């Protein structure tokens, strides 16, 4: 009897998980399907799900109107650049907080996390003035700096959590063997925290890739990433839903592919240290 109840419970949880997963994935699926419709089919009522005249004209049209690969390269530069700079600051900070904590460490961590609760629009005016004063508007360097700063609290928190699971005795043994700070970080700490660092990199790349608020406000052409590429197909003349869907599909395709092939590593890293 107990086994039957457990089986039904597992079956129910599996069905619920599939339902939730399909509900989350449906908007992405609908966007992909709409990208292969004509503009007339895209706005038809009732909506056409599978039975419509499939076409790739939207992809051809948006490539003729915009240089997709220029936006793609900007997104790659911004995601990887902000992640690299973030790790350069976050790894030493997380190491210091995890292995040399003070009575203010928890307060600093909470303060860093609290900065994510402030609406981005609250910092829009001072950030815009600073960018204009230093000539950083519509530059890759400026966007890398802003993306690095807004995601730094999350990177530090994740790395701090992973580092706390590493026994201090291992680092002390390395110090007794003559390891300096650089060797301690690169040859002892980093190899042991590879799952956590890898998942942190993946998460930061995803966050930087999906950032739209700052990338739309601080760029125009030269450093515009894929978020600006999508927004360019919404105009005062109307929303061209099929072309907009095609642009969105091209924008999310790289990150979907990366997430699909690295999902095991991401899950492993996010659960690193969860079970002792």
N, C-alpha and C positions, 0 to 999 in steps of 0.2 A: 504493500500500500504506500509506504513511504517512498519507495523507488518510483512508483507511478506518479506520485505528486511531484517528485523532483524532476522527472522526465517532462511532465507537462509544463513545469515552471521554466525549464531550460528551453523548451519549444516556444513558449510564449515570449520569453526574452529574445530569442532568435528572430521570431516574426516581428516583434517590436523594433528590434535593431534594423531589420531590413526596411521596415516602413519609414523609420526616421531617416535612414540613409537615402532612400529613394526621394523622400520629400526634400532633403537638402540638395540632392543632385538634380532634381527636376528643372530648376531655373537654368542650370548650365546646359542641360540637354535641350531645353526649349530654345535657348539662345543659339546653340549649334544648328538646330533644325531650321530656325528662322533665317539663318545666314544663307541657306540654300534655297530660299523662297524668292519669288519676285516681290516687288514692293506691294503689289495688289494683294497677293496671297498673304503677305505678312500682316496686313490689317483687316483681313477678311473676318466676317462674323457670320456663323460660328467659326472659331479658329480651325485651321487645317493642321492636323497633327502629322500624319505620314503620307496621306494621299494628296499630293500636290505635284506640280511640275518642278522637279529638281533642277537647279541651275547653279553654275559657278560664276555667273556674271558679276555678282556683288564683289567677289574677291578680285576679279580683274579690274573692276571699276575703282575700288579703293586704292589699289596699287597704282593705277594711273593718276589718281588725284593726289595721293600722298606717298612719300617714300617710306614704306613700312620698315625697311631694314635700318634706316637712320634712327627711327624711334626705338627699334629693338636694341640697337647698339647702345643708345643712351640709357635704356633701362638696365642693360647688363652692366655697364660701367657704374651706374648709381648703386645697384644692388650689391655688386661685389666690392666696390670701393668703400661704401659705408660699412659693410660687414668687416672688411679688413681693418679699417681704422677703429671700429668699435672693439674688435678683439684685442688690438694693441693696448687699449685703455682698460678694457674690462677684465682681462686675465690677471694683470697685476693687482687691480683693485679687489677682485674676488679672492685672490690668493691672500692678500693682506687681511681681509675681513674674516676669512675662514680659518687661517692659521695663526694670526696675531690679533685677535679681537680685543677691543677695549669696551668700556662701559657705554660708549656712544655708538658702537657698531650697529646695533639693532635700530637705533634712532635714525642713523644715516640711511640704512636700507629702507626704512619706512618712508623717510623723506624723499628718497629717490623714486620710490614707487608712487608716492602721492603726486609727483609732477605729471604722471600720466593721466591723472584725473582732471587736470585743468583743460578746458576746451581750447583747442588749437587756435581758434579765432581770437582768444584773449591775448595771444602773443603776436598777432598778425601785424599790427602797426609798428611795434619796435623792431621786429625782425625785418620787415620791409624797409624801414629807414636804415637799419644797419647794412643790409644787403646793397641798398642804393649808394650808401656812403662809401662802401669798400669796393664797389664795382662788381658785385657777385651775382647780380640779377642775370638770369638766363645763362648761367655757367654750370658746368658739371661739378666743379670744385665746391661751389656754394651749396648745391643740392646734396652733395655727399656729406658736407658738414651738418646740414640741417637734419638729414635722415639719420646720420650717426648719433646726433644728440637726442633725437626723440626716441630712438630705440635703445640707447645705452642703458637706461634703468632695467629693462627686461633682460638684456644680455648679462648684466652684472648679477641680477637675481638668479638667473638660471645657472650661471657658472658657480656662484656662491653655493647654491644647493648641491651641485655635483661635487665640488671640492670638499664640502663638509663631510661627505661620505668616505673620503680617503683617510685612512688611519694616519695620525700624526707621527706615529712611531716610524713609519717608512721614511718620511722626510727627515726626521731626526737621525736616522741611521745613515742617510745620504750625507747629511752635514758632518757626521762623525767621520765619514770616509773622505771628507775634504771637498765635497761638492759646494760650489759657490751658488749665488742666487740664480745666475743664468742657467747653470746645469740643473739646478733643482727644478726650475720651471720647464725647461725644454726636454730634459732626459728622464725625469722622475714623474713630475706632476702631469705633464701633457699626455704622455703615453697611457697613463692610468685613467685619464678623463676623456679619452678620445670619443667614446659614445656621447658624452654630454656636450663636448665641444662641437661635434659634428651636428647634433640636433640643434644646438644654438645657432650655428652657421645657417642651417636650413631655414630655421624659423625667422632669422633676421633677413635673409634673402627674400623670403615670402612677404614679410612686412614691408620691406623697402620696395619690392616690386609692385605691391598693391597700393602704396601711398598715392593719394590723389590730391589731397587738400593743398599741400605745399608745392607739389610739382606743377599744379595748374596755375597757382598764383605767382610763383617765382620764375616761371619760364615762359617763353613765347615760341622760339623756333630752334635755336642752336642746341639747347640742352633738354628739349622737350622729350619725355619718355612716352611709353605706350599709353599712359593715362590721358595725355594730351592728344594722342592719336585717336583714341576713342571719342573724346569730347569734340573733336573737330568735325564729326559727322552729325552733330546736333546743332542746328543753326536756326536763326529767326524765320527762315523760310519753311521750317518744319523738321520733324524728326524722321529721318529715312531709316525705318526700323530694320529693314533687311541689310542695308549697308552698315548700320550701327551694330547689328548682331555679328556681321562678318568681321568688323574691326575688333569687337570684343572677343570673338573666338580666336583671332590671331594674337590678341594681347595675352589671353590667359593660357593659350596652348603650351608655351614653353614651361610655365610654372606648374601646369598640370602634369606634364610629362616628367619633370623633375620630381614632383611630389609622389607620383605613381611609382617610379623606380627606386625612390629612397624612403618609401614609407616604413619599411622594416627598421632602417637605421633611425628614422625620426621617432618611431614608437619606442625603440630600444633606449634612445637617449632621453626621451621624456619620462621613462619609467626607471631610469638609472638611479640606483640607490633606494628605490621604493621598497624592496624586500631585502632584508639583512639576513 
